[in-house]
Amino acid sequence: MNLPLSTKFNAIYSKLFQGLLPAQIGPSEDTDRFYSDLLDLDVNRAFLEQKLQRLTKEQCYGALKPIFNSLFSSYIYWARNAQSTKATHALETLCILTRSILSKNPTGWEVIEIFSGGAKESDILFMSLTSLVDEHLRNDGLSANNRHLALQLALIFMCGVGQLSPGAYFLRIDMYPSITHFMKSLKQFSFEAALLLSILANFHRSDASELNLYLKRIKTAEDRDIMHKICWATAFALDACVRAYQEASVGNSSTLMPTLGSVFERLYLKRALVESPTVISSKLKNQPIEACVSFLPAYEYLSNNPIFPFVLSESFPLTTNNESRSTSLLFTSLSLSSYLLTHATSSPRSLAYANLSLTWLLLLSANTHIMETLTQPTSVPIHICRQRQPFLPRPSSNQRPICALLDCCVLWLRHNLNKRLEVHSYVHCVWVCQQIICYLAESRIRFDYYWKEFWTSILALLGFLANKLDNLYTTGGVYNLVQETILLLDICLAKGSAFLPSPQALHEFIYELVHGHEVLQKQAGLLQTLELPPSEPIQKAQIGEPSRILTSMLETIGYYEVKIAAAGAMSATQAMQIVAREIDRDGLHGVTESRRFVLPCVLTW
């Protein structure tokens, strides 16, 4: 009696993973015929994954190495040369095998041995693999399912090998035309294709960026249609991440859109971002969902391509009659960033993505065209995270999107002050604030915003640094953080009359500085403690020493503090009235319009 097909599939693979070669399992068949017949059987994914999971890396690299060499070589051949069904089964199995083996964290040399058998055979096998992917992505005559499987195979392989040497094979041929052609012909898989581009562009980026052809392609790309597709696909994925955060906050953290989950569950993305240890919140430990990795390709284009900011701005919805908010990458990126920055310490992954989103915000704030777009009024709301106390106030109607950018900064400043301080990310956040304030002041743009939340968050950071420095775990850079934060307040002080919406708003800012006078005074001792020896270079954010900037600012604040004390003010209202009277009569004490500020240059093009 013939065995059922599923049982036959299970029986053959069980024998293979026991170390039996095809010639031992089917003596009457040659190897090619053996695998051809095996690929006629439907793939039992659950069984195959279970069997592979039980294997150790040592088994794969040792006794079973000839089996895997044979499997990879044969299945790549059949995926390239067989008819649809046989090729589909070959691609499905290659995805399962690749994901399972790379999840065992092999070294680069072990990957070469397990996949190809050794250095002599590696060129043939891995070049066949890259050619397989390239052919499927550009061939419209193949089925959409098989082309998608080939794309997933490339993603699984590149995410799994990380920066290991086998990944270099994907840089030997230029697949950029094939990937972009795939995005145009199969729009529903655009974000996966864009993700592959970003991962390829990041291969050995730090030490060989000039040799990475994909990075060069992204920098010189002019196809706006492709960029629009990246914006659309990324916005779709990031909107799903926002909704997952919203649902997790009410006790349901299991939501993953089926259209996204079916894609990402097969990808091995552990090494896509650097993970850092932190405290894990059980409520949000599974956030952000896997779709958040779609942030990477949009980031690559924004940071490298001079056309992309203009394309990004074109998705700006002016009214509710336009496209939905969820199709605007500008809006969804700000919305998701607010959740990432609020819950950055809920899991290692969320912290990694929070750092990525801060860099994204820095790129937005440094681009004049995007800032012009963000300062336009719109009736389309941006959903900002309000899941942790103290909650941000509710915005007024028709608020400008730049307010959401400020909200993201306030949320990061508020909710991430802990012993394991992310100093570098705090510096990025302060830089974003500097860029925003300078742009608003130079453009003379004024609008209502709950500025008090902004001032108190900045002063809270300085107070935390002054009072908790001895107990902090950092990788250094606190001096630079203090310096940049003091510079931020000084910029606001010098340019307040140019961007704050009313004289009263300026008066409230001065009062908050007076209220935080003691915290600011402590910064002088903090700077002296942290200052490096003259022989060691310090990153300068401003021409002039930080202590001089602080001294000048303290002189201005001290002047109003004396006036308030002399008048015997007994309440905040009375103190504000005194500040208002002094400024209305004599102008802002000790502040001149001639100050010039040198802000960080963050764009690479």
C-alpha positions as CSV (number, residue, x, y, z in Angstrom):
1,M,0.0,0.0,0.0
2,N,1.3,3.5,-0.9
3,L,1.9,5.8,2.0
4,P,-0.2,9.1,2.1
5,L,1.8,12.0,0.6
6,S,2.2,13.8,4.0
7,T,3.5,10.7,5.6
8,K,5.8,10.0,2.7
9,F,7.2,13.6,3.1
10,N,7.7,13.1,6.8
11,A,9.4,9.7,6.4
12,I,11.9,10.9,3.8
13,Y,12.9,14.0,5.7
14,S,13.2,12.0,8.9
15,K,15.7,9.7,7.2
16,L,17.6,12.6,5.7
17,F,18.0,14.2,9.1
18,Q,19.2,10.9,10.5
19,G,22.1,11.3,8.1
20,L,21.0,9.0,5.3
21,L,22.0,10.2,1.8
22,P,19.6,10.1,-1.1
23,A,21.4,7.1,-2.6
24,Q,20.8,5.2,0.7
25,I,17.1,6.1,0.9
26,G,16.3,5.5,-2.8
27,P,19.0,3.2,-4.2
28,S,17.2,2.9,-7.6
29,E,17.2,6.7,-8.2
30,D,20.0,9.1,-8.9
31,T,20.2,12.2,-6.7
32,D,18.5,14.5,-9.2
33,R,15.5,12.2,-9.6
34,F,15.3,11.7,-5.9
35,Y,14.9,15.4,-5.1
36,S,12.7,15.9,-8.2
37,D,10.2,13.4,-6.8
38,L,10.5,14.8,-3.3
39,L,9.6,18.2,-4.6
40,D,6.4,16.9,-6.0
41,L,5.1,16.4,-2.4
42,D,3.3,19.2,-0.6
43,V,5.6,20.8,2.0
44,N,4.6,20.0,5.6
45,R,6.0,23.2,7.1
46,A,5.2,22.4,10.8
47,F,6.8,19.0,10.6
48,L,9.9,20.3,8.8
49,E,10.4,23.2,11.2
50,Q,10.0,20.9,14.2
51,K,12.6,18.5,12.9
52,L,15.1,21.3,12.2
53,Q,14.6,22.9,15.5
54,R,15.7,19.8,17.3
55,L,19.0,19.7,15.4
56,T,22.0,21.3,17.0
57,K,24.4,23.5,15.2
58,E,27.1,20.9,15.7
59,Q,24.9,18.3,13.9
60,C,24.3,20.6,11.0
61,Y,28.0,21.4,10.7
62,G,29.1,17.8,11.4
63,A,27.3,14.6,10.4
64,L,24.5,16.3,8.5
65,K,26.6,18.7,6.5
66,P,26.5,16.5,3.3
67,I,22.7,16.3,3.6
68,F,22.4,20.1,3.8
69,N,24.9,20.6,1.0
70,S,22.9,18.3,-1.2
71,L,19.6,19.9,-0.2
72,F,20.7,23.5,-0.9
73,S,22.4,22.7,-4.2
74,S,19.5,20.7,-5.5
75,Y,16.7,23.0,-4.4
76,I,18.3,26.1,-5.8
77,Y,18.7,24.3,-9.1
78,W,15.0,23.1,-9.1
79,A,13.8,26.6,-8.0
80,R,15.5,28.1,-11.0
81,N,14.6,25.4,-13.6
82,A,11.5,23.6,-12.6
83,Q,7.8,24.2,-13.4
84,S,5.7,26.3,-11.0
85,T,4.6,23.6,-8.4
86,K,8.0,22.0,-8.1
87,A,9.7,25.4,-8.0
88,T,7.3,26.6,-5.3
89,H,8.0,23.6,-3.1
90,A,11.8,24.2,-3.6
91,L,11.5,27.9,-2.6
92,E,9.3,27.1,0.4
93,T,11.7,24.5,1.7
94,L,14.7,26.8,1.1
95,C,13.1,29.5,3.2
96,I,12.5,27.0,6.0
97,L,16.0,25.5,5.9
98,T,17.7,28.9,5.7
99,R,15.7,30.4,8.6
100,S,16.2,27.4,10.8
101,I,19.9,27.0,10.2
102,L,20.7,30.7,10.6
103,S,18.7,30.9,13.8
104,K,21.4,28.6,15.4
105,N,23.9,31.6,15.1
106,P,26.6,29.9,13.0
107,T,29.8,31.8,12.2
108,G,30.4,32.9,8.7
109,W,32.7,29.9,8.0
110,E,30.0,27.6,9.4
111,V,27.4,29.1,7.1
112,I,29.7,28.4,4.1
113,E,30.3,24.8,5.2
114,I,26.7,24.0,5.9
115,F,25.3,25.6,2.8
116,S,27.9,24.7,0.2
117,G,30.4,22.3,1.7
118,G,33.5,24.5,1.7
119,A,35.3,27.5,0.3
120,K,35.8,25.9,-3.1
121,E,32.1,25.3,-3.6
122,S,30.8,28.5,-2.0
123,D,31.1,30.7,-5.1
124,I,29.0,28.4,-7.2
125,L,26.3,27.9,-4.6
126,F,25.9,31.4,-3.3
127,M,26.1,33.0,-6.8
128,S,23.4,30.6,-7.9
129,L,21.3,31.7,-4.9
130,T,21.7,35.4,-5.7
131,S,21.0,34.8,-9.4
132,L,17.9,32.9,-8.4
133,V,16.6,35.9,-6.4
134,D,17.6,38.4,-9.2
135,E,15.8,36.3,-11.9
136,H,12.6,35.9,-9.9
137,L,12.4,39.5,-8.9
138,R,12.6,40.8,-12.5
139,N,10.7,38.0,-14.3
140,D,7.1,39.0,-14.7
141,G,6.4,35.7,-16.4
142,L,6.7,33.8,-13.1
143,S,3.9,33.4,-10.6
144,A,3.5,36.2,-8.0
145,N,3.8,33.6,-5.3
146,N,7.1,32.3,-6.4
147,R,8.5,35.8,-6.9
148,H,7.4,36.7,-3.4
149,L,9.0,33.5,-2.0
150,A,12.3,34.4,-3.7
151,L,12.1,37.8,-2.1
152,Q,11.5,36.3,1.3
153,L,14.4,33.9,0.8
154,A,16.7,36.8,0.2
155,L,15.4,38.6,3.3
156,I,15.7,35.6,5.5
157,F,19.2,35.0,4.4
158,M,20.5,38.6,4.7
159,C,18.8,39.2,8.1
160,G,20.1,35.8,9.3
161,V,23.7,36.3,8.3
162,G,23.9,39.9,9.5
163,Q,27.3,41.2,8.8
164,L,28.9,37.8,8.2
165,S,31.0,37.2,5.1
166,P,28.4,35.2,3.1
167,G,26.3,38.3,2.9
168,A,28.9,39.8,0.5
169,Y,27.6,37.5,-2.3
170,F,24.5,39.7,-2.6
171,L,26.8,42.7,-3.4
172,R,28.5,41.0,-6.3
173,I,25.6,41.7,-8.6
174,D,23.5,44.8,-8.9
175,M,19.9,43.7,-8.0
176,Y,18.7,47.3,-7.6
177,P,16.9,47.3,-11.0
178,S,15.3,44.0,-10.3
179,I,14.1,45.0,-6.8
180,T,12.6,48.2,-8.0
181,H,11.0,46.5,-10.9
182,F,9.4,44.0,-8.5
183,M,8.1,46.9,-6.4
184,K,6.3,48.3,-9.5
185,S,4.9,45.1,-10.7
186,L,3.8,43.7,-7.2
187,K,2.9,46.7,-5.2
188,Q,1.4,44.6,-2.3
189,F,5.0,43.4,-1.5
190,S,6.6,46.8,-1.9
191,F,7.6,47.2,1.8
192,E,9.4,43.9,1.8
193,A,11.4,44.8,-1.3
194,A,12.3,48.1,0.2
195,L,13.3,46.4,3.3
196,L,15.7,44.1,1.4
197,L,17.2,47.3,-0.2
198,S,17.9,48.8,3.2
199,I,19.4,45.7,4.6
200,L,21.7,45.3,1.6
201,A,22.7,49.0,1.9
202,N,23.7,48.4,5.5
203,F,26.0,45.5,4.8
204,H,29.4,46.5,6.1
205,R,28.3,50.1,5.9
206,S,30.7,51.5,8.5
207,D,33.9,50.2,7.0
208,A,33.1,49.9,3.3
209,S,30.3,52.3,2.5
210,E,32.0,53.5,-0.7
211,L,32.0,49.9,-1.9
212,N,28.3,49.2,-1.2
213,L,26.5,49.5,-4.6
214,Y,23.1,49.6,-3.0
215,L,23.9,52.6,-0.8
216,K,25.2,54.3,-4.0
217,R,22.0,53.4,-5.8
218,I,19.9,54.9,-3.0
219,K,21.9,58.1,-2.9
220,T,21.6,58.7,-6.7
221,A,18.0,57.3,-7.2
222,E,15.7,59.7,-9.1
223,D,12.6,57.4,-9.6
224,R,9.9,59.2,-7.7
225,D,7.4,56.5,-8.3
226,I,9.5,54.0,-6.4
227,M,9.9,56.5,-3.5
228,H,6.1,57.0,-3.4
229,K,5.7,53.3,-3.2
230,I,8.1,53.2,-0.3
231,C,6.2,55.9,1.5
232,W,2.9,54.2,0.9
233,A,4.1,50.8,2.0
234,T,6.0,52.1,5.1
235,A,3.0,54.2,6.2
236,F,0.7,51.2,5.9
237,A,3.1,49.1,8.1
238,L,3.7,51.8,10.6
239,D,0.0,52.5,11.0
240,A,-0.4,48.8,12.0
241,C,2.3,49.3,14.6
242,V,0.4,52.3,16.1
243,R,-2.8,50.3,16.3
244,A,-1.0,47.4,18.0
245,Y,0.3,49.8,20.6
246,Q,-3.2,51.2,21.1
247,E,-4.7,47.8,21.5
248,A,-2.0,46.6,23.8
249,S,-2.7,49.5,26.2
250,V,-6.2,48.1,26.8
251,G,-4.9,44.6,27.5
252,N,-4.9,43.1,24.0
253,S,-1.3,42.9,22.8
254,S,-1.7,39.9,20.4
255,T,-2.9,41.9,17.4
256,L,-0.9,41.6,14.3
257,M,-2.5,42.3,11.0
258,P,-2.8,39.1,9.1
259,T,-1.5,40.7,5.9
260,L,1.7,41.7,7.8
261,G,2.0,38.7,10.0
262,S,2.0,36.2,7.2
263,V,5.0,38.0,5.9
264,F,7.1,38.8,8.9
265,E,6.6,35.5,10.8
266,R,8.9,33.8,8.3
267,L,11.7,36.4,8.5
268,Y,14.6,36.0,10.8
269,L,15.1,39.6,11.9
270,K,16.9,39.2,15.2
271,R,20.0,41.0,13.9
272,A,18.2,43.7,12.0
273,L,18.7,46.1,14.9
274,V,21.2,46.2,17.8
275,E,19.5,45.2,21.0
276,S,20.3,46.8,24.4
277,P,19.4,45.3,27.8
278,T,16.7,47.2,29.7
279,V,13.7,46.6,32.0
280,I,10.9,44.8,30.3
281,S,7.3,45.7,30.9
282,S,5.1,42.6,30.6
283,K,2.2,44.7,29.2
284,L,4.2,46.0,26.2
285,K,7.0,43.5,25.9
286,N,5.8,42.4,22.5
287,Q,5.8,45.9,21.1
288,P,6.5,47.2,18.6
289,I,5.3,44.4,16.3
290,E,7.5,43.0,13.6
291,A,6.1,45.4,11.0
292,C,8.1,48.2,12.6
293,V,11.2,47.1,10.7
294,S,9.6,48.8,7.7
295,F,11.0,52.0,9.2
296,L,14.4,51.1,7.9
297,P,14.0,51.7,4.1
298,A,12.3,55.0,4.6
299,Y,15.1,56.1,6.9
300,E,17.8,55.0,4.4
301,Y,16.2,57.1,1.7
302,L,15.6,60.1,3.9
303,S,19.2,60.1,5.2
304,N,20.8,59.6,1.8
305,N,18.6,60.8,-1.1
306,P,18.0,64.5,-1.8
307,I,14.8,63.9,-3.7
308,F,13.1,61.8,-1.0
309,P,12.2,64.7,1.4
310,F,10.1,66.3,-1.4
311,V,8.4,63.0,-2.1
312,L,7.8,62.5,1.6
313,S,6.2,65.9,1.9
314,E,3.8,65.2,-1.0
315,S,1.9,62.7,1.2
316,F,0.9,65.6,3.5
317,P,-3.0,65.6,3.9
318,L,-4.3,69.1,4.2
319,T,-7.9,68.2,5.0
320,T,-10.0,65.2,6.0
321,N,-11.3,65.0,2.5
322,N,-7.8,64.0,1.3
323,E,-6.3,60.6,1.6
324,S,-6.5,59.0,5.0
325,R,-4.0,59.9,7.7
326,S,-2.7,56.3,7.6
327,T,-1.4,56.8,4.1
328,S,0.8,59.8,5.0
329,L,4.2,58.6,6.1
330,L,5.0,61.9,7.7
331,F,1.9,61.6,9.9
332,T,2.3,57.9,10.7
333,S,6.0,58.2,11.5
334,L,5.3,61.0,14.0
335,S,2.5,59.0,15.5
336,L,4.5,55.8,15.9
337,S,7.5,57.8,17.2
338,S,5.4,59.1,20.0
339,Y,4.6,55.5,21.1
340,L,8.2,54.3,20.6
341,L,9.6,57.2,22.6
342,T,7.0,56.9,25.4
343,H,7.6,53.1,25.9
344,A,11.3,52.9,24.9
345,T,12.2,51.0,28.1
346,S,9.4,48.4,27.7
347,S,11.6,46.0,25.8
348,P,15.1,45.8,24.2
349,R,13.5,46.0,20.7
350,S,11.5,49.1,21.6
351,L,14.6,50.9,22.8
352,A,16.4,50.1,19.5
353,Y,13.5,51.4,17.5
354,A,13.2,54.4,19.7
355,N,16.8,55.3,18.9
356,L,16.0,54.9,15.2
357,S,12.9,57.1,15.4
358,L,15.0,59.8,17.2
359,T,17.4,59.8,14.3
360,W,14.5,60.0,11.9
361,L,13.1,63.0,13.7
362,L,16.5,64.6,13.6
363,L,16.6,64.2,9.8
364,L,13.1,65.7,9.5
365,S,13.9,68.7,11.7
366,A,17.1,69.4,9.7
367,N,15.4,69.5,6.3
368,T,14.0,72.9,5.4
369,H,11.5,71.6,2.9
370,I,10.0,69.1,5.4
371,M,9.9,71.8,8.1
372,E,8.0,74.1,5.8
373,T,5.5,71.3,5.2
374,L,5.1,70.5,8.9
375,T,4.3,74.1,9.8
376,Q,1.3,74.1,7.5
377,P,-2.0,74.0,9.2
378,T,-4.2,70.9,8.7
379,S,-7.5,69.6,10.1
380,V,-6.2,66.0,9.9
381,P,-5.2,64.9,13.4
382,I,-2.0,63.0,14.3
383,H,-2.6,60.5,17.1
384,I,0.0,61.1,19.8
385,C,0.6,58.6,22.6
386,R,-1.1,59.5,25.8
387,Q,-0.6,56.2,27.7
388,R,1.8,57.3,30.5
389,Q,1.4,60.0,33.2
390,P,1.8,62.9,33.2
391,F,-0.3,63.0,30.1
392,L,0.2,65.6,27.4
393,P,-2.7,68.1,27.1
394,R,-5.1,67.6,24.3
395,P,-4.2,69.7,21.3
396,S,-6.4,72.4,19.8
397,S,-8.1,71.9,16.5
398,N,-6.2,72.5,13.3
399,Q,-2.9,72.2,15.1
400,R,0.2,72.2,12.9
401,P,2.0,68.9,12.5
402,I,5.2,70.4,13.9
403,C,3.4,70.3,17.3
404,A,3.5,66.5,17.0
405,L,7.2,66.7,16.5
406,L,7.6,68.7,19.7
407,D,5.3,66.2,21.4
408,C,7.7,63.4,20.5
409,C,10.6,65.3,22.1
410,V,8.7,66.0,25.3
411,L,7.6,62.4,25.6
412,W,11.2,61.1,25.3
413,L,12.5,63.7,27.7
414,R,9.8,62.8,30.3
415,H,9.7,59.1,30.2
416,N,13.3,57.8,29.9
417,L,15.1,59.3,32.8
418,N,16.6,56.3,34.6
419,K,19.9,55.0,35.9
420,R,20.8,53.4,32.6
421,L,20.6,56.7,30.7
422,E,20.6,56.7,26.9
423,V,22.9,59.8,26.7
424,H,23.5,59.6,23.0
425,S,19.7,59.5,22.3
426,Y,19.1,62.4,24.6
427,V,21.6,64.4,22.7
428,H,19.8,63.6,19.5
429,C,16.5,64.7,21.1
430,V,18.0,68.0,22.2
431,W,19.4,68.5,18.7
432,V,15.9,68.0,17.3
433,C,14.6,70.7,19.6
434,Q,17.4,73.1,18.6
435,Q,16.6,72.6,15.0
436,I,12.9,73.3,15.5
437,I,13.4,76.4,17.6
438,C,15.9,77.9,15.1
439,Y,13.7,77.2,12.2
440,L,10.6,78.7,13.8
441,A,12.5,81.8,14.9
442,E,14.2,82.4,11.5
443,S,10.9,81.9,9.7
444,R,9.0,84.0,12.3
445,I,6.4,81.3,12.6
446,R,4.2,81.5,15.7
447,F,1.5,79.1,16.9
448,D,-0.2,78.0,20.1
449,Y,1.4,75.1,21.9
450,Y,1.6,74.0,25.6
451,W,5.1,75.4,25.9
452,K,5.2,75.0,29.6
453,E,5.3,71.2,29.1
454,F,8.4,71.8,26.9
455,W,10.2,74.0,29.3
456,T,9.6,71.8,32.4
457,S,10.7,68.7,30.5
458,I,14.1,70.4,29.6
459,L,14.6,71.6,33.1
460,A,13.7,68.2,34.5
461,L,16.5,66.6,32.4
462,L,19.0,69.1,33.8
463,G,17.8,68.5,37.3
464,F,18.0,64.7,36.9
465,L,21.6,65.0,35.6
466,A,22.6,67.3,38.5
467,N,21.1,65.2,41.3
468,K,21.6,61.6,39.9
469,L,25.0,61.8,38.1
470,D,26.8,59.6,40.6
471,N,24.2,56.8,40.2
472,L,24.0,56.8,36.4
473,Y,25.2,54.0,34.1
474,T,26.3,55.6,30.9
475,T,28.8,55.2,28.1
476,G,29.9,58.8,28.5
477,G,28.9,61.9,26.8
478,V,27.1,63.5,29.8
479,Y,29.2,66.7,29.4
480,N,28.1,67.0,25.8
481,L,24.4,66.4,26.8
482,V,24.6,69.2,29.5
483,Q,26.3,71.5,27.0
484,E,23.7,71.0,24.3
485,T,20.8,71.3,26.7
486,I,22.1,74.6,28.1
487,L,22.6,75.8,24.5
488,L,19.0,74.8,23.7
489,L,17.6,77.0,26.6
490,D,19.9,79.8,25.6
491,I,18.6,79.6,22.0
492,C,15.1,79.8,23.3
493,L,16.0,82.7,25.5
494,A,17.6,84.6,22.6
495,K,15.0,83.9,20.0
496,G,11.9,83.6,22.2
497,S,10.3,86.9,20.9
498,A,10.6,85.5,17.3
499,F,8.7,82.3,17.7
500,L,6.6,82.4,20.9
501,P,3.0,83.2,20.0
502,S,2.5,86.1,22.5
503,P,4.3,88.3,25.0
504,Q,2.5,86.3,27.7
505,A,4.2,83.1,26.4
506,L,7.6,84.8,26.7
507,H,6.8,85.9,30.2
508,E,5.8,82.4,31.2
509,F,9.1,81.0,29.8
510,I,11.1,83.5,31.8
511,Y,9.2,82.6,34.9
512,E,9.9,78.9,34.4
513,L,13.6,79.7,34.1
514,V,13.4,81.7,37.3
515,H,11.6,78.8,39.0
516,G,14.3,76.5,37.8
517,H,17.2,78.8,38.8
518,E,18.6,76.5,41.4
519,V,18.8,73.6,38.9
520,L,20.5,75.8,36.3
521,Q,23.0,77.0,38.9
522,K,24.0,73.4,39.6
523,Q,25.0,73.0,36.0
524,A,28.1,75.2,36.6
525,G,29.5,72.7,39.0
526,L,28.4,69.8,36.8
527,L,30.2,71.2,33.8
528,Q,33.4,71.7,35.9
529,T,33.2,68.1,37.2
530,L,32.7,66.6,33.7
531,E,35.0,68.8,31.7
532,L,37.7,66.8,29.8
533,P,41.4,67.8,29.9
534,P,42.3,70.3,27.1
535,S,44.4,67.6,25.3
536,E,41.2,65.5,24.6
537,P,38.9,66.9,21.9
538,I,35.3,67.8,22.9
539,Q,32.5,68.1,20.4
540,K,31.7,71.8,20.4
541,A,28.0,72.7,19.7
542,Q,28.6,76.5,20.0
543,I,31.5,78.9,19.5
544,G,32.4,79.7,23.1
545,E,32.6,77.7,26.3
546,P,29.4,76.2,27.8
547,S,30.3,77.9,31.1
548,R,30.2,81.3,29.4
549,I,26.8,80.6,27.9
550,L,25.5,79.4,31.2
551,T,26.9,82.4,33.0
552,S,25.2,84.8,30.6
553,M,21.9,83.0,31.0
554,L,22.1,82.9,34.8
555,E,22.7,86.6,34.8
556,T,19.5,87.2,32.9
557,I,17.5,84.8,35.1
558,G,19.1,86.3,38.3
559,Y,18.0,89.8,37.3
560,Y,14.3,88.8,37.2
561,E,14.7,86.7,40.4
562,V,15.9,89.8,42.3
563,K,13.0,91.9,40.9
564,I,10.5,89.3,42.0
565,A,12.0,89.0,45.5
566,A,12.2,92.8,45.9
567,A,8.5,93.2,45.0
568,G,7.5,90.5,47.5
569,A,5.6,88.4,45.1
570,M,3.6,85.8,46.9
571,S,2.2,83.7,44.0
572,A,3.1,82.6,40.5
573,T,0.6,85.1,39.1
574,Q,2.2,88.0,40.9
575,A,5.7,86.9,39.9
576,M,4.6,86.7,36.3
577,Q,3.1,90.2,36.4
578,I,6.5,91.5,37.6
579,V,8.4,89.7,34.8
580,A,5.9,91.1,32.3
581,R,6.2,94.6,33.6
582,E,10.0,94.5,33.4
583,I,10.1,93.1,29.9
584,D,7.4,95.4,28.6
585,R,9.4,98.4,29.9
586,D,13.0,97.6,29.2
587,G,13.0,94.5,26.9
588,L,14.6,91.2,27.8
589,H,17.5,91.9,30.1
590,G,20.9,90.8,28.9
591,V,19.8,89.3,25.6
592,T,20.8,90.6,22.2
593,E,19.7,89.7,18.7
594,S,23.4,89.4,17.6
595,R,23.9,85.9,19.0
596,R,24.8,83.3,16.4
597,F,24.4,79.6,17.0
598,V,26.2,76.7,15.3
599,L,23.9,73.7,15.1
600,P,24.9,70.1,14.2
601,C,24.9,69.2,10.6
602,V,23.1,65.8,10.4
603,L,22.5,65.3,6.7
604,T,24.9,63.4,4.6
605,W,24.0,64.7,1.2
